[in-house]
Amino acid sequence: MTETMTDPASPEALRADLVEQLTAKGWIIDKAVAAAFARVPRHLFMPEGTALAAAYADDSVPTRRGPDGKTTSSVSAPWLQAYMIQAAQVRPGSRVLEIGSGGYNAALLAEVVGPAGTVVSVDIDAHVVAHARTALTQAGYPQVQVICADGEHGYADGGPYDAVIVTVETSDVPPDWTGQLASGGVLVIPLRMRGHTRCLTLRADGDHLVATAALQCGFVPMQGHGRDPGRRIPLRGDDAVLMLDDPTTRVDEDALRAALDRPSVQRWSPVTAAIDDGHAFETVHLWLASQPRPYGILKVDREKTAGLLDPQDRFFCPTLLTEDSFAYLTLRKQDAETWQFGAHGFGPAADALVADLIDLLTVWNAQHRAGPGPRITVHPAGTRLPDSSGMRLLVPRRHTLTAITWAGSER
Ligand SMILES: C[S@@+](CC[C@H](N)C(=O)[O-])C[C@H]1O[C@@H](n2cnc3c(N)ncnc32)[C@H](O)[C@@H]1O
């Protein structure tokens, strides 16, 4: 009997491993998506010199950096690509528009839509477009159209689309994305709301969109017309930065910096979460961000600010504010398996902000931690929404008004 052996380090074997991992973790549930991951040679879309093992790891790989050294393009993480393709319900024959190219995700899409479908991918960076075109041809997907343009405007010539998949972080939903969707189509989009990005699966319902799913994720930020980096307030140079997403939030930057030089207030709540309870952290962040009051996120270098600031989440730490004070969510290990939530405040209003944060944690724990999370809807800018029952935050942007509603909440 002859046995065919596959070299365990070959691209085919590494792809099979990746499919197995993604399936075991529940990211791949659709057979056609598994087949696409098993076929598309991800290594051909990588920057030159990328090791095969890195090309087939379940991780994003940066491919371009801006003058400030920040990543402006990457090949996204496979788990997130699988999630988005499935959320968009891409099928054989689907017409799909991808905003933000790289080539690999477009190749996966081309596999799933098959010869009867269409994939158009738009990127603002000519270098990314050239690389994606070359790699797609080399990998056997010359039919994918890669367009160099600002994706804010979609690509009307290829529409209407059954799915628009946005692979760059945006703070708004431009009208062309919804306008180019076919009736019943799906928009999958990493939408930043008050500094927190959730991959939303949006479907039209009359004049607005309703999110049928939301997942925490991260993408490089949008460039071009839709560029909206938010406001950055360095509290200790770049070692501690407060990010404000809402342009109407008024703060006294000097007072906030000075607050760090005064004694702080720290309190612990009775609320806890298991260390691996991702759902708890995902919902508690959005719950705190959804409060109709000034809000920011704190980003810190934990080593350089040790002894002063100690947020467990060093990139997206929820922070309540007044003009001259702030209090952020903090965590400490109660035992090997459990985090305890608390609040750490600075400035003249620190006591009140800390008490408020602890109170909000208690309400979340009692009313929302077991639930599915808030209802998220996206309306045309200027829409006047009827009063809601429950706690609701409205996020106004240039094109849209996003409503985040927590049903049944008394706050
Ligand atoms: C995370 S990468 C896309 C990953 C890719 N879909 C893949 O196959 O893994 C995001 C891309 O969005 C692009 N981008 C940023 N702003 C854009 C805009 N306004 N229009 C189109 N593309 C944009 C960047 O140049 C970058 O290549």
The ligand as a Tripos MOL2 file, in Angstrom:
@<TRIPOS>MOLECULE
LIG
   27    29     1     0     0
SMALL
NO_CHARGES

@<TRIPOS>ATOM
      1 C1         -6.8350   45.9580    7.0030 C.3       1 LIG1
      2 S1         -6.4530   46.4650    5.3880 S.3       1 LIG1
      3 C2         -7.4950   45.4560    4.3900 C.3       1 LIG1
      4 C3         -7.2610   43.9800    4.5420 C.3       1 LIG1
      5 C4         -7.6810   43.1670    3.3640 C.3       1 LIG1
      6 N1         -9.1070   43.2680    3.0730 N.3       1 LIG1
      7 C5         -7.2710   41.7260    3.4440 C.2       1 LIG1
      8 O1         -7.4290   41.0550    2.4180 O.co2     1 LIG1
      9 O2         -6.8000   41.2310    4.4920 O.co2     1 LIG1
     10 C6         -7.2570   48.0290    5.2480 C.3       1 LIG1
     11 C7         -7.0410   48.7060    3.9310 C.3       1 LIG1
     12 O3         -7.9420   49.7960    3.8470 O.3       1 LIG1
     13 C8         -7.3440   50.7630    3.0220 C.3       1 LIG1
     14 N2         -8.0560   52.0260    3.1790 N.ar      1 LIG1
     15 C9         -7.9370   52.9930    4.1330 C.ar      1 LIG1
     16 N3         -8.7780   54.0030    3.8740 N.ar      1 LIG1
     17 C10        -9.4440   53.6990    2.7510 C.ar      1 LIG1
     18 C11       -10.4400   54.3360    1.9820 C.ar      1 LIG1
     19 N4        -10.9350   55.5400    2.3050 N.pl3     1 LIG1
     20 N5        -10.8730   53.7190    0.8710 N.ar      1 LIG1
     21 C12       -10.3960   52.4950    0.4960 C.ar      1 LIG1
     22 N6         -9.4470   51.8500    1.1820 N.ar      1 LIG1
     23 C13        -8.9840   52.4340    2.3000 C.ar      1 LIG1
     24 C14        -5.8890   50.7720    3.4480 C.3       1 LIG1
     25 O4         -5.0590   51.3090    2.4300 O.3       1 LIG1
     26 C15        -5.6560   49.2910    3.7200 C.3       1 LIG1
     27 O5         -5.0530   48.6730    2.6310 O.3       1 LIG1
@<TRIPOS>BOND
     1     1     2 1
     2     2     3 1
     3     2    10 1
     4     3     4 1
     5     4     5 1
     6     5     6 1
     7     5     7 1
     8     7     8 2
     9     7     9 1
    10    10    11 1
    11    11    12 1
    12    11    26 1
    13    12    13 1
    14    13    14 1
    15    13    24 1
    16    14    15 ar
    17    14    23 ar
    18    15    16 ar
    19    16    17 ar
    20    17    18 ar
    21    17    23 ar
    22    18    19 1
    23    18    20 ar
    24    20    21 ar
    25    21    22 ar
    26    22    23 ar
    27    24    25 1
    28    24    26 1
    29    26    27 1
@<TRIPOS>SUBSTRUCTURE
     1 LIG1         1 GROUP 0 **** ****
